[in-house]
Amino acid sequence: MRTEITIPFAFDTTPIETMLQEHGTEEAMKILERMVEENVIAKMPMRQTYYGSKTDEPDWKRLMEEYFKRWLDAHTEEIIDEAALLLASRAGRKAKWRDVLRELKEEQ
């Protein structure tokens, strides 16, 4: 004869879940730190000492200069066009400028 007995047993899994969550967070942070070091910091220009050896500090000035120069190269025509429009609009308001413009037109 077979008799099944059910014993109520409550098991709190909160400490195990907390431990797994903390461990997972630590592992994720290690992976993120390694990815940042490999993909961001390693590609940044590093500050150099007076004698030319590199330090562990990023050279933010050089990095920003490189990005700004690239941006200027890409938008040079746009900047020149805007500057010319501003100059022309201000020049039309002054009598001296109108005289200079008239002389230039006559020369051409």
MMTF fields as JSON, N, C-alpha, C and O atoms, coordinates in Angstrom:
{
  "mmtfVersion": "1.0.0",
  "mmtfProducer": "UNKNOWN",
  "numBonds": 431,
  "numAtoms": 432,
  "numGroups": 108,
  "numChains": 1,
  "numModels": 1,
  "chainsPerModel": [1],
  "groupsPerChain": [108],
  "chainIdList": ["A"],
  "bondAtomList": [4, 2, 8, 6, 12, 10, 16, 14, 20, 18, 24, 22, 28, 26, 32, 30, 36, 34, 40, 38, 44, 42, 48, 46, 52, 50, 56, 54, 60, 58, 64, 62, 68, 66, 72, 70, 76, 74, 80, 78, 84, 82, 88, 86, 92, 90, 96, 94, 100, 98, 104, 102, 108, 106, 112, 110, 116, 114, 120, 118, 124, 122, 128, 126, 132, 130, 136, 134, 140, 138, 144, 142, 148, 146, 152, 150, 156, 154, 160, 158, 164, 162, 168, 166, 172, 170, 176, 174, 180, 178, 184, 182, 188, 186, 192, 190, 196, 194, 200, 198, 204, 202, 208, 206, 212, 210, 216, 214, 220, 218, 224, 222, 228, 226, 232, 230, 236, 234, 240, 238, 244, 242, 248, 246, 252, 250, 256, 254, 260, 258, 264, 262, 268, 266, 272, 270, 276, 274, 280, 278, 284, 282, 288, 286, 292, 290, 296, 294, 300, 298, 304, 302, 308, 306, 312, 310, 316, 314, 320, 318, 324, 322, 328, 326, 332, 330, 336, 334, 340, 338, 344, 342, 348, 346, 352, 350, 356, 354, 360, 358, 364, 362, 368, 366, 372, 370, 376, 374, 380, 378, 384, 382, 388, 386, 392, 390, 396, 394, 400, 398, 404, 402, 408, 406, 412, 410, 416, 414, 420, 418, 424, 422, 428, 426],
  "bondOrderList": [1, 1, 1, 1, 1, 1, 1, 1, 1, 1, 1, 1, 1, 1, 1, 1, 1, 1, 1, 1, 1, 1, 1, 1, 1, 1, 1, 1, 1, 1, 1, 1, 1, 1, 1, 1, 1, 1, 1, 1, 1, 1, 1, 1, 1, 1, 1, 1, 1, 1, 1, 1, 1, 1, 1, 1, 1, 1, 1, 1, 1, 1, 1, 1, 1, 1, 1, 1, 1, 1, 1, 1, 1, 1, 1, 1, 1, 1, 1, 1, 1, 1, 1, 1, 1, 1, 1, 1, 1, 1, 1, 1, 1, 1, 1, 1, 1, 1, 1, 1, 1, 1, 1, 1, 1, 1, 1],
  "groupList": [{"groupName": "MET", "atomNameList": ["N", "CA", "C", "O"], "elementList": ["N", "C", "C", "O"], "formalChargeList": [0, 0, 0, 0], "bondAtomList": [1, 0, 2, 1, 3, 2], "bondOrderList": [1, 1, 2], "singleLetterCode": "M", "chemCompType": "L-PEPTIDE LINKING"}, {"groupName": "ARG", "atomNameList": ["N", "CA", "C", "O"], "elementList": ["N", "C", "C", "O"], "formalChargeList": [0, 0, 0, 0], "bondAtomList": [1, 0, 2, 1, 3, 2], "bondOrderList": [1, 1, 2], "singleLetterCode": "R", "chemCompType": "L-PEPTIDE LINKING"}, {"groupName": "THR", "atomNameList": ["N", "CA", "C", "O"], "elementList": ["N", "C", "C", "O"], "formalChargeList": [0, 0, 0, 0], "bondAtomList": [1, 0, 2, 1, 3, 2], "bondOrderList": [1, 1, 2], "singleLetterCode": "T", "chemCompType": "L-PEPTIDE LINKING"}, {"groupName": "GLU", "atomNameList": ["N", "CA", "C", "O"], "elementList": ["N", "C", "C", "O"], "formalChargeList": [0, 0, 0, 0], "bondAtomList": [1, 0, 2, 1, 3, 2], "bondOrderList": [1, 1, 2], "singleLetterCode": "E", "chemCompType": "L-PEPTIDE LINKING"}, {"groupName": "ILE", "atomNameList": ["N", "CA", "C", "O"], "elementList": ["N", "C", "C", "O"], "formalChargeList": [0, 0, 0, 0], "bondAtomList": [1, 0, 2, 1, 3, 2], "bondOrderList": [1, 1, 2], "singleLetterCode": "I", "chemCompType": "L-PEPTIDE LINKING"}, {"groupName": "PRO", "atomNameList": ["N", "CA", "C", "O"], "elementList": ["N", "C", "C", "O"], "formalChargeList": [0, 0, 0, 0], "bondAtomList": [1, 0, 2, 1, 3, 2], "bondOrderList": [1, 1, 2], "singleLetterCode": "P", "chemCompType": "L-PEPTIDE LINKING"}, {"groupName": "PHE", "atomNameList": ["N", "CA", "C", "O"], "elementList": ["N", "C", "C", "O"], "formalChargeList": [0, 0, 0, 0], "bondAtomList": [1, 0, 2, 1, 3, 2], "bondOrderList": [1, 1, 2], "singleLetterCode": "F", "chemCompType": "L-PEPTIDE LINKING"}, {"groupName": "ALA", "atomNameList": ["N", "CA", "C", "O"], "elementList": ["N", "C", "C", "O"], "formalChargeList": [0, 0, 0, 0], "bondAtomList": [1, 0, 2, 1, 3, 2], "bondOrderList": [1, 1, 2], "singleLetterCode": "A", "chemCompType": "L-PEPTIDE LINKING"}, {"groupName": "ASP", "atomNameList": ["N", "CA", "C", "O"], "elementList": ["N", "C", "C", "O"], "formalChargeList": [0, 0, 0, 0], "bondAtomList": [1, 0, 2, 1, 3, 2], "bondOrderList": [1, 1, 2], "singleLetterCode": "D", "chemCompType": "L-PEPTIDE LINKING"}, {"groupName": "LEU", "atomNameList": ["N", "CA", "C", "O"], "elementList": ["N", "C", "C", "O"], "formalChargeList": [0, 0, 0, 0], "bondAtomList": [1, 0, 2, 1, 3, 2], "bondOrderList": [1, 1, 2], "singleLetterCode": "L", "chemCompType": "L-PEPTIDE LINKING"}, {"groupName": "GLN", "atomNameList": ["N", "CA", "C", "O"], "elementList": ["N", "C", "C", "O"], "formalChargeList": [0, 0, 0, 0], "bondAtomList": [1, 0, 2, 1, 3, 2], "bondOrderList": [1, 1, 2], "singleLetterCode": "Q", "chemCompType": "L-PEPTIDE LINKING"}, {"groupName": "HIS", "atomNameList": ["N", "CA", "C", "O"], "elementList": ["N", "C", "C", "O"], "formalChargeList": [0, 0, 0, 0], "bondAtomList": [1, 0, 2, 1, 3, 2], "bondOrderList": [1, 1, 2], "singleLetterCode": "H", "chemCompType": "L-PEPTIDE LINKING"}, {"groupName": "GLY", "atomNameList": ["N", "CA", "C", "O"], "elementList": ["N", "C", "C", "O"], "formalChargeList": [0, 0, 0, 0], "bondAtomList": [1, 0, 2, 1, 3, 2], "bondOrderList": [1, 1, 2], "singleLetterCode": "G", "chemCompType": "PEPTIDE LINKING"}, {"groupName": "LYS", "atomNameList": ["N", "CA", "C", "O"], "elementList": ["N", "C", "C", "O"], "formalChargeList": [0, 0, 0, 0], "bondAtomList": [1, 0, 2, 1, 3, 2], "bondOrderList": [1, 1, 2], "singleLetterCode": "K", "chemCompType": "L-PEPTIDE LINKING"}, {"groupName": "VAL", "atomNameList": ["N", "CA", "C", "O"], "elementList": ["N", "C", "C", "O"], "formalChargeList": [0, 0, 0, 0], "bondAtomList": [1, 0, 2, 1, 3, 2], "bondOrderList": [1, 1, 2], "singleLetterCode": "V", "chemCompType": "L-PEPTIDE LINKING"}, {"groupName": "ASN", "atomNameList": ["N", "CA", "C", "O"], "elementList": ["N", "C", "C", "O"], "formalChargeList": [0, 0, 0, 0], "bondAtomList": [1, 0, 2, 1, 3, 2], "bondOrderList": [1, 1, 2], "singleLetterCode": "N", "chemCompType": "L-PEPTIDE LINKING"}, {"groupName": "TYR", "atomNameList": ["N", "CA", "C", "O"], "elementList": ["N", "C", "C", "O"], "formalChargeList": [0, 0, 0, 0], "bondAtomList": [1, 0, 2, 1, 3, 2], "bondOrderList": [1, 1, 2], "singleLetterCode": "Y", "chemCompType": "L-PEPTIDE LINKING"}, {"groupName": "SER", "atomNameList": ["N", "CA", "C", "O"], "elementList": ["N", "C", "C", "O"], "formalChargeList": [0, 0, 0, 0], "bondAtomList": [1, 0, 2, 1, 3, 2], "bondOrderList": [1, 1, 2], "singleLetterCode": "S", "chemCompType": "L-PEPTIDE LINKING"}, {"groupName": "TRP", "atomNameList": ["N", "CA", "C", "O"], "elementList": ["N", "C", "C", "O"], "formalChargeList": [0, 0, 0, 0], "bondAtomList": [1, 0, 2, 1, 3, 2], "bondOrderList": [1, 1, 2], "singleLetterCode": "W", "chemCompType": "L-PEPTIDE LINKING"}],
  "groupTypeList": [0, 1, 2, 3, 4, 2, 4, 5, 6, 7, 6, 8, 2, 2, 5, 4, 3, 2, 0, 9, 10, 3, 11, 12, 2, 3, 3, 7, 0, 13, 4, 9, 3, 1, 0, 14, 3, 3, 15, 14, 4, 7, 13, 0, 5, 0, 1, 10, 2, 16, 16, 12, 17, 13, 2, 8, 3, 5, 8, 18, 13, 1, 9, 0, 3, 3, 16, 6, 13, 1, 18, 9, 8, 7, 11, 2, 3, 3, 4, 4, 8, 3, 7, 7, 9, 9, 9, 7, 17, 1, 7, 12, 1, 13, 7, 13, 18, 1, 8, 14, 9, 1, 3, 9, 13, 3, 3, 10],
  "groupIdList": [1, 2, 3, 4, 5, 6, 7, 8, 9, 10, 11, 12, 13, 14, 15, 16, 17, 18, 19, 20, 21, 22, 23, 24, 25, 26, 27, 28, 29, 30, 31, 32, 33, 34, 35, 36, 37, 38, 39, 40, 41, 42, 43, 44, 45, 46, 47, 48, 49, 50, 51, 52, 53, 54, 55, 56, 57, 58, 59, 60, 61, 62, 63, 64, 65, 66, 67, 68, 69, 70, 71, 72, 73, 74, 75, 76, 77, 78, 79, 80, 81, 82, 83, 84, 85, 86, 87, 88, 89, 90, 91, 92, 93, 94, 95, 96, 97, 98, 99, 100, 101, 102, 103, 104, 105, 106, 107, 108],
  "secStructList": [7, 7, 7, 7, 7, 7, 7, 7, 7, 7, 7, 7, 7, 2, 2, 2, 2, 2, 2, 2, 2, 2, 2, 2, 2, 2, 2, 2, 2, 2, 2, 2, 2, 2, 2, 2, 2, 2, 2, 6, 4, 4, 4, 1, 7, 3, 3, 3, 7, 6, 6, 1, 7, 3, 3, 3, 3, 3, 7, 2, 2, 2, 2, 2, 2, 2, 2, 2, 2, 2, 2, 2, 2, 2, 2, 2, 2, 2, 2, 2, 2, 2, 2, 2, 2, 2, 2, 2, 2, 2, 2, 6, 6, 7, 2, 2, 2, 2, 2, 2, 2, 2, 2, 2, 2, 2, 2, 7],
  "xCoordList": [0.827, 0.0, 0.889, 1.898, 0.492, 1.274, 0.481, -0.689, 1.125, 0.479, 1.363, 2.556, 0.769, 1.525, 1.228, 0.078, 2.285, 2.142, 2.745, 3.856, 2.025, 2.488, 2.873, 2.071, 4.123, 4.596, 4.787, 5.595, 4.056, 4.239, 5.625, 6.021, 6.337, 7.695, 7.863, 7.731, 8.144, 8.345, 9.846, 10.572, 10.28, 11.7, 11.829, 11.312, 12.509, 12.669, 13.881, 15.01, 13.651, 14.734, 15.301, 16.177, 14.823, 15.273, 16.781, 17.406, 17.403, 18.863, 19.633, 20.618, 19.194, 19.877, 19.692, 20.636, 18.471, 18.214, 19.055, 19.61, 19.147, 19.956, 21.42, 22.082, 21.929, 23.325, 23.58, 24.59, 22.682, 22.842, 22.781, 23.527, 21.889, 21.774, 23.047, 23.533, 23.591, 24.84, 25.994, 26.796, 26.073, 27.136, 27.004, 27.995, 25.76, 25.525, 25.879, 26.433, 25.561, 25.893, 27.4, 27.911, 28.121, 29.583, 30.182, 31.084, 29.688, 30.206, 29.907, 30.749, 28.701, 28.344, 29.234, 29.661, 29.522, 30.387, 31.803, 32.436, 32.31, 33.64, 33.687, 34.651, 32.647, 32.592, 32.522, 33.219, 31.682, 31.565, 32.877, 33.289, 33.535, 34.813, 35.858, 36.603, 35.906, 36.863, 36.545, 37.452, 35.263, 34.883, 35.232, 35.694, 35.014, 35.353, 36.857, 37.312, 37.621, 39.08, 39.567, 40.424, 39.022, 39.484, 39.016, 39.755, 37.795, 37.212, 37.216, 37.102, 37.341, 37.296, 38.644, 39.274, 39.076, 40.291, 41.521, 42.399, 41.593, 42.762, 42.855, 43.943, 41.741, 41.736, 41.912, 42.059, 41.896, 42.035, 43.501, 44.373, 43.779, 45.165, 45.537, 44.77, 46.699, 47.142, 48.091, 48.849, 48.033, 48.895, 50.339, 50.634, 51.235, 52.647, 53.418, 53.078, 54.453, 55.29, 56.237, 56.23, 57.029, 57.985, 58.966, 59.407, 59.307, 60.287, 59.666, 60.383, 58.345, 57.701, 57.075, 56.432, 57.254, 56.619, 55.158, 54.805, 54.314, 52.872, 52.51, 53.13, 51.483, 50.955, 49.659, 49.239, 49.03, 47.764, 46.56, 45.421, 46.79, 45.688, 45.374, 46.286, 44.091, 43.724, 44.035, 43.914, 44.43, 44.698, 43.414, 43.199, 42.563, 41.249, 41.373, 40.577, 42.356, 42.53, 42.793, 42.162, 43.717, 44.039, 42.848, 42.598, 42.121, 40.946, 39.897, 39.353, 39.612, 38.611, 39.085, 38.284, 40.371, 40.902, 40.711, 40.331, 40.974, 40.81, 39.359, 39.083, 38.425, 37.01, 36.546, 35.776, 37.014, 36.608, 37.161, 36.467, 38.399, 38.973, 38.203, 37.952, 37.824, 37.02, 35.674, 35.202, 35.063, 33.773, 33.93, 33.112, 34.977, 35.219, 35.453, 34.918, 36.238, 36.486, 35.191, 35.003, 34.307, 33.054, 32.067, 31.214, 32.168, 31.177, 31.774, 31.161, 32.943, 33.613, 32.764, 32.595, 32.233, 31.426, 30.201, 29.847, 29.566, 28.374, 28.71, 27.972, 29.82, 30.239, 30.544, 30.142, 31.251, 31.593, 30.329, 30.213, 29.386, 28.135, 27.358, 26.848, 27.264, 26.546, 27.244, 26.59, 28.576, 29.323, 29.13, 28.982, 29.13, 28.927, 27.531, 27.374, 26.528, 25.165, 25.051, 24.425, 25.655, 25.623, 26.341, 25.863, 27.484, 28.249, 27.474, 27.445, 26.854, 26.088, 24.873, 24.553, 24.197, 23.017, 23.395, 22.656, 24.533, 24.969, 25.55, 25.409, 26.194, 26.8, 25.729, 25.941, 24.595, 23.531, 22.927, 22.258, 23.122, 22.543, 23.409, 22.908, 24.661, 25.588, 25.9, 26.116, 25.919, 26.16, 27.59, 27.801, 28.559, 29.951, 30.108, 30.788, 29.481, 29.559, 28.905, 29.417, 27.777, 27.1, 27.983, 28.003, 28.714, 29.633, 30.762, 31.125, 31.306, 32.382, 31.861, 32.538, 30.687, 30.105, 29.849, 30.071, 29.38, 29.142, 30.453, 30.492, 31.536, 32.845, 33.332, 33.863, 33.148, 33.571, 32.792, 33.362, 31.503, 30.695, 31.14, 31.151, 31.507, 31.946, 33.287, 33.519, 34.177, 35.47, 35.323, 36.09, 34.336, 34.16, 33.484, 33.23],
  "yCoordList": [-1.165, 0.0, 1.253, 1.327, 2.192, 3.409, 4.579, 4.759, 5.383, 6.537, 7.754, 7.753, 8.757, 9.996, 10.982, 11.204, 11.561, 12.554, 13.86, 13.875, 14.908, 16.222, 17.023, 17.211, 17.493, 18.3, 19.724, 19.946, 20.678, 22.059, 22.566, 22.46, 23.113, 23.574, 24.914, 24.982, 25.951, 27.285, 27.564, 27.432, 27.943, 28.218, 29.627, 29.913, 30.503, 31.896, 31.996, 31.753, 32.352, 32.438, 33.858, 34.093, 34.791, 36.189, 36.335, 37.034, 35.724, 35.887, 35.362, 35.97, 34.247, 33.691, 34.606, 34.835, 35.132, 36.05, 37.316, 37.81, 37.836, 39.038, 38.775, 39.595, 37.623, 37.274, 37.144, 37.64, 36.49, 36.341, 37.693, 37.937, 38.57, 39.89, 40.7, 41.353, 40.657, 41.387, 40.829, 41.585, 39.526, 38.898, 39.261, 39.561, 39.232, 39.599, 41.048, 41.369, 41.94, 43.363, 43.556, 44.32, 42.863, 42.965, 42.479, 43.114, 41.37, 40.827, 41.773, 41.985, 42.334, 43.27, 44.511, 45.004, 45.025, 46.194, 45.886, 46.727, 44.677, 44.294, 44.263, 44.729, 43.714, 43.634, 45.036, 45.33, 45.911, 47.283, 48.047, 48.756, 47.909, 48.596, 48.131, 48.943, 46.828, 46.303, 46.831, 47.191, 46.875, 47.373, 48.849, 49.267, 49.65, 51.071, 51.251, 52.077, 50.483, 50.589, 50.217, 50.899, 49.129, 48.662, 49.552, 49.762, 50.08, 50.774, 52.284, 52.954, 52.839, 54.3, 54.848, 55.626, 54.445, 55.021, 54.694, 55.542, 53.491, 53.106, 53.899, 54.039, 54.417, 55.153, 56.665, 57.401, 57.119, 58.55, 58.962, 58.184, 60.177, 60.647, 60.903, 61.52, 60.436, 60.599, 61.785, 62.091, 62.432, 63.573, 63.104, 62.02, 63.927, 63.569, 64.489, 65.661, 63.945, 64.752, 65.601, 65.525, 66.39, 67.264, 66.464, 66.927, 65.266, 64.449, 63.512, 62.737, 63.562, 62.792, 61.477, 60.812, 61.083, 59.828, 60.1, 61.18, 59.103, 59.275, 59.066, 58.272, 59.804, 59.636, 58.843, 58.436, 58.625, 57.888, 58.811, 58.347, 60.096, 61.052, 61.34, 61.549, 61.351, 61.702, 63.166, 64.024, 63.431, 64.8, 65.36, 65.294, 65.914, 66.397, 67.537, 67.622, 68.407, 69.551, 69.062, 69.53, 68.129, 67.611, 66.875, 66.985, 66.129, 65.414, 66.392, 66.19, 67.447, 68.424, 69.194, 69.502, 69.504, 70.189, 69.34, 69.856, 68.028, 67.14, 67.096, 67.178, 66.967, 66.926, 68.259, 68.282, 69.371, 70.679, 70.928, 71.485, 70.518, 70.679, 69.862, 70.33, 68.626, 67.81, 68.475, 68.483, 69.034, 69.692, 70.925, 71.16, 71.707, 72.885, 72.49, 73.131, 71.453, 70.993, 70.584, 70.85, 69.942, 69.471, 70.609, 70.492, 71.708, 72.791, 74.121, 75.17, 74.095, 75.332, 76.168, 77.368, 75.553, 76.296, 76.917, 78.06, 76.178, 76.662, 77.898, 78.884, 77.836, 78.948, 80.182, 81.291, 79.987, 81.117, 81.751, 82.975, 80.913, 81.441, 82.25, 83.325, 81.748, 82.474, 83.793, 84.82, 83.758, 84.98, 86.008, 87.2, 85.553, 86.473, 87.088, 88.279, 86.298, 86.835, 87.864, 88.909, 87.57, 88.535, 89.826, 90.922, 89.684, 90.859, 91.691, 92.919, 91.013, 91.729, 92.426, 93.552, 91.767, 92.396, 93.604, 94.588, 93.542, 94.695, 95.793, 96.98, 95.395, 96.392, 97.228, 98.413, 96.629, 97.375, 98.462, 99.345, 98.446, 99.44, 100.695, 101.721, 100.653, 101.779, 102.438, 101.757, 103.735, 104.488, 104.27, 104.161, 104.207, 104.022, 102.678, 102.586, 101.646, 100.329, 100.347, 99.75, 101.035, 101.104, 101.792, 101.409, 102.812, 103.491, 102.557, 102.529, 101.808, 100.865, 99.795, 99.45, 99.277, 98.268, 98.825, 98.143, 100.068, 100.692, 100.826, 100.572, 101.228, 101.352, 100.0, 99.905, 98.956, 97.616, 97.16, 96.555, 97.452, 97.075, 97.821, 97.255, 99.083, 99.878, 99.362, 99.363, 98.917, 98.387, 97.104, 96.856, 96.276, 95.003, 95.254, 94.313],
  "zCoordList": [0.0, 0.0, 0.0, 0.702, -0.782, -0.946, -0.394, -0.732, 0.465, 1.056, 0.798, 1.103, 0.248, -0.006, 1.101, 1.479, 1.603, 2.665, 2.141, 1.612, 2.291, 1.86, 3.096, 4.011, 3.105, 4.224, 3.694, 2.792, 4.242, 3.787, 4.206, 5.367, 3.237, 3.486, 2.782, 1.56, 3.502, 2.934, 2.856, 3.841, 1.686, 1.483, 0.923, -0.156, 1.642, 1.211, 0.291, 0.719, -0.967, -1.949, -2.078, -2.91, -1.284, -1.383, -1.192, -1.99, -0.188, -0.044, -1.253, -1.673, -1.81, -2.984, -4.191, -4.947, -4.375, -5.488, -5.348, -6.33, -4.128, -3.884, -4.197, -4.835, -3.745, -4.002, -5.515, -6.015, -6.229, -7.675, -8.381, -9.329, -7.917, -8.528, -8.314, -9.237, -7.091, -6.815, -7.638, -8.187, -7.722, -8.508, -9.981, -10.647, -10.486, -11.88, -12.147, -13.198, -11.193, -11.349, -11.383, -12.201, -10.492, -10.475, -11.79, -12.337, -12.29, -13.55, -14.718, -15.591, -14.719, -15.786, -15.732, -16.777, -14.53, -14.392, -14.868, -15.505, -14.563, -15.036, -16.557, -17.164, -17.168, -18.633, -19.228, -20.2, -18.651, -19.159, -19.008, -19.926, -17.862, -17.656, -18.673, -19.222, -18.918, -19.893, -21.296, -22.045, -21.648, -22.975, -23.13, -24.192, -22.071, -22.129, -22.28, -23.072, -21.525, -21.63, -23.02, -23.582, -23.585, -24.892, -26.034, -26.996, -25.94, -27.088, -26.996, -28.023, -25.817, -25.699, -25.255, -25.971, -24.089, -23.509, -24.355, -24.521, -24.882, -25.678, -26.976, -27.536, -27.458, -28.723, -28.539, -29.516, -27.29, -27.024, -27.057, -26.67, -27.515, -27.438, -25.981, -25.241, -25.573, -24.19, -24.07, -24.991, -22.94, -22.673, -22.624, -22.12, -23.151, -23.146, -22.215, -22.053, -21.611, -20.73, -21.583, -22.811, -20.914, -21.596, -22.441, -23.492, -21.983, -22.693, -23.713, -24.346, -23.891, -24.94, -24.52, -25.333, -23.246, -22.817, -22.484, -22.009, -22.743, -22.534, -21.066, -20.359, -20.628, -19.272, -19.35, -20.434, -18.209, -18.172, -18.316, -18.263, -18.497, -18.601, -20.067, -20.867, -20.422, -21.805, -22.094, -21.22, -23.309, -23.744, -24.346, -25.556, -23.478, -23.912, -24.919, -25.854, -24.741, -25.638, -27.065, -28.013, -27.21, -28.537, -29.156, -30.356, -28.331, -28.825, -29.356, -30.442, -28.597, -29.023, -30.254, -31.137, -30.319, -31.501, -32.751, -33.802, -32.638, -33.794, -34.251, -35.447, -33.302, -33.663, -34.248, -35.208, -33.671, -34.167, -35.576, -36.426, -35.818, -37.158, -38.188, -39.298, -37.814, -38.731, -39.017, -40.154, -37.969, -38.15, -39.041, -39.93, -38.802, -39.641, -41.097, -42.002, -41.334, -42.702, -43.395, -44.582, -42.651, -43.243, -43.5, -44.38, -42.749, -42.854, -43.322, -43.123, -43.932, -44.34, -45.286, -45.069, -46.321, -47.303, -46.645, -46.934, -45.779, -45.079, -44.24, -44.252, -43.519, -42.664, -43.505, -43.155, -44.609, -45.482, -46.07, -46.128, -46.502, -47.06, -46.032, -46.348, -44.814, -43.759, -43.433, -43.248, -43.363, -43.068, -44.181, -43.909, -45.423, -46.547, -46.507, -46.774, -46.181, -46.078, -44.96, -45.137, -43.807, -42.707, -43.069, -42.774, -43.706, -44.111, -45.127, -45.047, -46.073, -47.095, -46.493, -46.873, -45.559, -44.959, -44.115, -44.079, -43.438, -42.637, -43.521, -43.225, -44.591, -45.478, -46.169, -46.427, -46.467, -47.14, -46.284, -46.823, -45.005, -44.098, -43.96, -43.499, -44.334, -44.139, -45.483, -46.486, -45.487, -46.715, -47.225, -48.433, -46.33, -46.755, -47.466, -48.489, -46.923, -47.549, -48.935, -49.881, -49.04, -50.344, -51.373, -52.542, -50.928, -51.848, -52.289, -53.465, -51.358, -51.689, -52.645, -53.613, -52.388, -53.265, -54.679, -55.679, -54.733, -56.035, -56.812, -58.016, -56.115, -56.765, -57.281, -58.387, -56.472, -56.9, -58.138, -59.046, -58.169, -59.33, -60.577, -61.67, -60.421, -61.564, -62.107, -63.316, -61.18, -61.602, -62.389, -63.319, -62.025, -62.705, -64.018, -64.771]
}
